Amino acid sequence: MARYYFDVHDGGPRFDDTGTELAELENVREQAKRLLPDIAREEIPREGDQRTFTVLVKDEGGKPVYSATLTFAGLWLHGQAEPVHLS
């Protein structure tokens, strides 16, 4: 099994120092697809409507082998006011 490192970029890089052992290269894509929604669920800003999350996967030698991006974009529709937040 080979070890792959899943670095997360969502406004600032978070580097994977531990890595994940995977049996096949195809598992890299599957792992990235599972990881992105989990990150987005925790990190989408409460006050904002725009955010991009990227996972850059590197092999044991530090060579990039896969990249995946998930973008959240919210937009208030015509006639709908943005809610007022009371302190």
C-alpha positions in Angstrom: 0.0 0.0 0.0 1.1 3.5 -0.7 0.8 6.6 1.5 -0.9 9.7 0.2 -1.2 13.1 1.8 -4.4 15.2 1.5 -3.6 18.9 1.8 -6.6 21.1 2.3 -6.8 24.6 0.9 -9.8 26.7 2.0 -8.4 30.2 2.4 -5.2 29.0 3.9 -3.4 25.7 3.5 -3.6 22.9 6.0 -1.0 20.3 5.3 -1.5 16.6 6.0 1.5 15.4 8.0 0.2 11.9 8.7 -1.1 10.7 5.3 -3.4 7.8 4.5 -2.4 4.4 3.2 -4.5 3.4 0.2 -4.4 0.1 -1.8 -5.0 1.6 -5.2 -4.6 4.9 -6.9 -8.4 5.0 -7.6 -8.9 5.1 -3.8 -7.2 8.6 -3.8 -10.2 10.0 -5.8 -12.7 8.3 -3.6 -11.1 9.6 -0.4 -11.0 13.2 -1.8 -14.7 13.0 -2.7 -15.5 11.9 0.8 -13.3 14.5 2.5 -14.5 17.6 0.7 -18.2 17.5 1.8 -17.1 16.9 5.4 -14.8 19.9 5.3 -17.5 22.1 3.7 -20.1 21.1 6.3 -17.8 22.4 9.1 -16.2 25.4 7.3 -18.8 27.2 5.3 -19.0 30.6 6.9 -22.3 31.5 8.7 -22.2 35.1 7.4 -20.8 34.4 3.9 -22.1 33.0 0.7 -18.9 32.2 -1.1 -16.2 29.6 -0.3 -14.0 27.2 -2.3 -12.4 24.1 -0.9 -9.6 22.2 -2.6 -7.8 19.0 -1.7 -4.4 18.5 -3.3 -3.2 14.9 -2.9 0.5 14.1 -3.0 2.3 10.8 -3.1 5.0 9.8 -0.7 7.6 11.7 -2.7 5.6 14.9 -2.5 4.5 14.7 -6.2 0.9 16.0 -6.7 -1.3 13.1 -8.1 -4.8 14.4 -7.8 -6.7 17.6 -7.1 -10.4 18.1 -6.3 -12.4 21.3 -5.7 -15.8 22.0 -4.1 -17.3 25.4 -4.4 -20.2 26.8 -2.3 -21.9 29.9 -3.8 -25.1 31.2 -2.2 -27.1 34.1 -3.7 -30.2 35.9 -2.5 -32.8 35.9 -5.2 -34.6 39.1 -6.5 -37.1 40.4 -4.0 -35.7 38.5 -1.1 -34.0 40.5 1.6 -30.9 39.2 3.4 -32.0 38.4 7.0 -31.1 40.9 9.7 -29.0 39.5 12.5 -29.8 41.1 15.9 -27.1 41.3 18.5 
